[in-house]
Amino acid sequence: MCAVARTGGISELAERTAVSSASLAEALGATATPSFDGIRSIMHALGLRLTAQVVE
């Protein structure tokens, strides 16, 4: 949620992800289980990329 605050808040992120503010707030809640596509959308809107790394 800190990253959301830095980007201008839930409303701006909702516009950038084409998801309603209510749905976005629910998806980012502590007990949420968002879909992979939802996480990918949010990360893309924040300028982030998810990568996999081999565990050694």
C-alpha positions in Angstrom: 0.0 0.0 0.0 3.0 2.4 0.5 3.7 2.2 -3.2 0.1 3.1 -4.0 0.3 6.1 -1.7 3.5 7.2 -3.6 1.8 7.0 -7.0 -1.0 9.3 -6.0 -3.4 7.0 -4.3 -6.0 4.4 -5.0 -8.0 6.6 -7.4 -5.1 7.3 -9.7 -4.0 3.7 -9.7 -7.6 2.6 -10.4 -7.6 4.8 -13.5 -4.3 3.4 -14.6 -5.4 -0.2 -14.2 -9.0 0.2 -15.4 -10.2 -1.3 -12.2 -12.7 0.4 -9.8 -11.3 2.0 -6.7 -13.4 -0.3 -4.5 -12.1 -3.4 -6.3 -8.6 -2.2 -6.1 -8.7 -1.4 -2.4 -10.2 -4.9 -1.8 -7.5 -6.5 -3.9 -4.8 -4.8 -1.9 -6.3 -5.5 1.5 -4.5 -7.6 4.1 -6.8 -10.6 3.6 -7.1 -10.4 -0.2 -6.3 -13.2 -2.6 -6.0 -11.3 -5.9 -5.6 -13.1 -9.2 -2.2 -13.2 -11.0 -3.6 -10.9 -13.7 -4.7 -8.4 -11.1 -1.3 -8.4 -9.5 0.3 -8.0 -13.0 -2.0 -5.1 -13.8 -1.2 -3.3 -10.6 2.5 -3.9 -10.9 2.5 -2.6 -14.5 0.7 0.5 -13.5 3.3 1.1 -10.8 6.1 0.6 -13.2 7.2 -2.7 -11.7 8.0 -6.1 -13.2 7.7 -9.5 -11.5 10.7 -11.9 -12.1 11.5 -15.4 -11.1 14.8 -16.4 -9.6 16.2 -19.8 -8.9 16.5 -20.6 -5.2 19.9 -21.9 -4.4 
